[in-house]
Amino acid sequence: MRTDLFDFDLPAGRIALRPAVPRDAARLLVVRPGAAPELEDKGVRDLPELLSPGDALVVNDTRVISARLTGRRIGRDTEPKIEATLTQRLDGSHWRAFVRPAKKLAPGDMIRFGEEGKVCFLGQLDAAVEAKGEGGEVTLSFAFHGPVLDQAIAERGDMPLPPYIASRRKPDRQDHADYQTLFARNEGSVAAPTAGLHFTDDLLARLAGRGVAVHKVTLHVGPGTFLPVHVDDTAEHRMHAEHGTVSAETADALNAVKASGGRIVAVGSTALRLIENAASDDGAIRPFSGETALFITPGYRFKAVDVMLSNFHLPRSTLFMLVSAFCGLDAMQRAYAHAIANGYRFYSYGDACLLFRASN
């Protein structure tokens, strides 16, 4: 499909720079597809009443690391500032990262990150540029290894806020809490599964009282998830692979939900893509652990997920393509136009929509 079909104009003022307080105070646009899509303005707090007893939420329990590091190149005549966003752990001391300005670095260069001596027993956090790829990607070899390196990154790094927020304000300590979901347990993501940011303990208690279960999967979100698609045809785009796990316990529980007539409600695109990746053609969900690069566009036949909770996404992004596949492109174009006209807040810290799947 042509990528420009997924474009739309979004006023800058619609981009949320901070989350709603409390989290479940965010607005919720309910979208039921059809010949004339039904749109209903609600709030996230209304979620229990919008679901049915026996339904099951699937949430992503990945935890975001403090992946954005600021430092300087050392060992040459000049020491330019270097910003690095860690994207993939390779082993105990090596990470892939995007750096800028990439032109200031060459293989063999050394970067010193953070405030020197901030943690006395760690000394300085140095990393050598071991290899350099395209588009600003490098392989960094850190002087520390394992848990000591993890602690140094956590103490010196900032939350990797998406560019549309970070370009308008600097990350701060509040983001270390705001940019983690209530479910965050397993470290490994460089971006939050943002639909999960809307949940509070009170909302979970009300969902349980309604008879709606919550099950967890893990997908470590990489930077490619949120990037705009730059090719003219979606068939030419390649997703970045991400590591995910669906346990046997979760697979069995979700299969039981389907067998009893309940619906699977994916909280966010990451949970949806992982469940769909783990599902066979007959809709049965299998245990899964490995890499997934599932790219969902209109025409995809959904196998397991019935309902989706999602934030509002970037134009021309794989995420907007996914929700358009789920509800229909026309329905999502109308829904987004309604959201823009009615002051909904977009992107990671913004409002949400509850999407009911169009017929396959």
N, C-alpha and C positions, 0 to 999 in steps of 0.2 A: 504494500500500500504506500501511497505517497505520504511522506512525513509531514508535508504542510497541511494535511487534513487534520492534524492534531495540534495546530497552532491556534492561539487566541491572544487577545490583548488583555493585559492585567495591569491596572493602575498600581504604581509603587506603594500607595497608601494602603493597599489591601494585604501587604506582607506583614505578618505578625512578628514583632521583635522580641516579645516576651509571651509566655503562656498565660492562659486564663488562670485565675486564682479564685477558689480552688480549681483543680484540674478539670473536674467534671462540670464546671460552670460553662464550658465551651458550648457553642451552638452546634446543632446537628441537623443537617439537611437529609431527609429521608427520600430516596429515589426508588420508585417502583416503575420499571420499564413497561412500555406498551406502545400502542399506536399513538397515544397522547400521554407521554410520561407523567406520572403522578408525582408531584413534588410537595413535601410537607415540612414546614419549619418547626423544628423541635429543639431540644437540648440534650446533651450527652446524659444528663440525669434521667431522661425519659427512656433510656435504653432497656431497662428491665421490662417495661410495659410494651415495648416494640418487639420483643422476642417472646417465645412460648416455652412453657415448661417442657423439659426434655431436649431443648436446644443445647448446644455446647459451643462455647467460645474456644478458639485456639489462639494462644498468645505466644510471642517470641520472647524467651527469657535471656537473650543475649545482653551483655553489659558493655557499654561504650568505654573505651580506654581514652586516656588523655593524650590523644594522638598528635596534637599540633605542637610542634617544638620550634622555638626561636633560638638561633645561635649565630655564630660568625665563623667564616673560614679562617683558619690559622695556618701559619707556616710559610706564608708568602709575604710579599712586600705590603700588600693591602689586606684588610680584614673586613670584607663586605658582610652585611647582614644576610643571613640565610634563614628562610622559613621552610620547614619540612612537615609534611603530614604523613604519618605512618599509615600504610595501607594493608600490608600483609606480613605476618611473622613467618620467617623461613626456618629458623631454628632458635636456639637459646640466645644467640647474640646478633643474628642478622634479620633485618627488616627491609622490605621494599617500601619506598616512600616517593611521594611527589615533592619536588623542591622548587623553590623560586628565589631568586632568578637562577634558572638552571644553567644559563650561559656562564655563570661565575664559577662553576664547578667542573672538575675533570677527574677521571679515575686516579686514585692516589691522594686526593685532597683530604684534609682533616677538617671536621666541623666540631666546634665546641658549643654545647647547648646549655642554656639556662644560666643561672647565677652561680659563679664559681664558689665552691665551698659552702653551698646552701645546706648540704648534709655532710657533716665533717668526715664520716667514715667512708663516704662514697667518693670523695675527692671531686674531680671534674668529669662531666659526662661528655666524652669524646666519641666521635664516630668517623671512620674512614669511608670514603666513597670507593666502593669496591668495583662497581660497574655502573654504566650510564646507558639508559635506553632512550626511547623516543618520548616526546611530550612531557619532558621534565621528570621522568621516572628514573630513580637510581636505586642501587642496592647499597645499604649502609651496614658496615660491620662495627658494632659497638664494642667499647673497651670492657664493658661489664657483660655478665651472662646470667640468664635465668631469673630467679626472684629478685636478685639485687638490681638487675637492669629494669625489671618491671616497676620496682619501687622508685627508681630514679626517674623513669618516664612519668609515673603518676605524680610525682612531686614537682617536676619541672614543666610538665605539659599542660596545655589548655584543652578544653573540650573542642572537638573539631566541628564547630558550627558550620552549617552550609554557607556557601559564598553569599547567598542573597541576604543572610543575616550578618555574617562576619564583615561584609563590605560596608555595613551601615553602623555597626558598633563593635567594640572589642569584646571577646569572650571574657567573662569574669567569674568570680567564685560561685555566684548564684547558679550559673550554668552547670556546675558540677552536680547540682541536685536536679535542676529543671530538665536537663537533657538525658536523664535516666528514667526508665519506666519503673513502675512499682514492682515489676516482675524480674528486673535485671539481676541475674545471678552469675552467668558464665561469661567471663571477659573475652573480648575478641572483636568487637565491632568498632568501626571508625565512623559510624553514623547511627543514630537512634532509629529503632522501628517506631516511627512517630505516632502511629495510631494508638499504640499502647500508652502514650503519655497522658491520655485523658482519664485514666483510671485512678480511683481513690479507694481506700479501705471501705468507706461507706457504700460506694457503688458496688463493690464486690459483694458486700453483705446483702444488699438488696437483690442482686442477681441470684445469689444462692437461695434467698428466700423465695424467689420466683421459680426456682427449680431449674436454673440455667447453670450448667457445670462449666468449669474452666480447666483446660488442659494446656500443657506447655510443650513447645518445641524450641529448638535452638537453630537460628541461622545467623551467622556472623556477617553483618552487613558491610559490604565493601563500598568504595567511593563511586563505582560505576553505576550503582543503582539509581542515583539521583541526577546523573549527567544528562543534558539534552542530547538528542540524537542528531548528528551532524550530516548523515548521509541523506540523499534525496528519497531513497526507497527503504522501507523498514526491513526488507529482505536482506539488505546489505549490512545491517547493524549486528554486532556481536556483543553479547552480554559478558561482563566480567564474571568469572566463576567465583562462587562463595561456598563456604563449608557449612553444611547443615546436618542436623540429627533429629530423627523422629524415633523415639524409643518404642519398643514392643508394647509396653504398657499403654502409651498414648495411642498407638495404632489400634490396639484392641478396643480401647475405650471409645474411640471415634467410630469404629466399625459397629460397635454396639448401639451407639446413638443413631446411626443411619438405619440399622435393622429395626429399631423401635419406633421409627417415624420421625425422629428429631432431625434438626438441621445443623450443619456445621457452619459456624460463623467465624470466618477468618478475621483476626484483628490485624489489619495491615497487609500490604503486598508481600512482605517477607514470609509471613505465616502462610499466605495463600500459595505462593510459588512453591514453598517447601512441601505442603500437603499435596498439591497437584503433582509435583515431581515424584512423590512417594506412592501415588495412587495408580492402580492398574486400570485398564480400559473399562472394566466392569464397575469401577468406583471403589473397590476394596483398597484400603490403605495398608501399606506394608511398612515394617520397620526400615529405616533408611539412615545411613551415615556416609557422607561423602560430599563431593563437589556437585553443585547444581548451577547451571547457566540458562535456566528456562526463561525464554523470552516470549511473553504472551501478547498477542495482537488480535484484533478482530478476525474472527474465523476460527479461533481456538475453541475446541470442545472441552468444556469444564467437566471433570470427572467426579469431584468430591465436594467442593465448596459450594454452599447454597446462598450464603449471605456474607457481605464484607463490610467491615468498618474501615474507613480510610480517611486520611486528611485530603486537602485540596493540593494538587500537584502543579509542577512546572509545565508550561507549554512545551510541546515537542519532546516530552520525556517518556521513557519507557513506562513510567508509572501511570501517566495519563492514557497511554496506549492500553495498559492492562485494564484499567477501570472501564475504558471504552469497549474492550472485548467482553467484559463481565455484564455490562448494562446495555451496551449498544452505543455507537458513536453519537447518533442523533440525541439520545437520551442524555448523555454526559455533556454534550455541547449545550443543551438547554439547561441542564442542572448548573453548570459552571456560569452561564450567563445570568441565571437567577441569583447565584451566590454573589457574583460581582455586583449586580444591581442592588442587592439587599445587604451589603456591608459585611458579608462573611469574611473571616480572617484566613489567609492562605498560608500554606507550607508548614514546616515542622512544628512551629509553636501556634499554629492556627486552629481553626474549627475543624469539624469532621462531617462526613456524610455516611449514611447507612444505605448500602446498595443491595438491592435484591436482584438476583441473577435473572437475566433474560433467558428465554427458552433456547436451548442449544439447537 
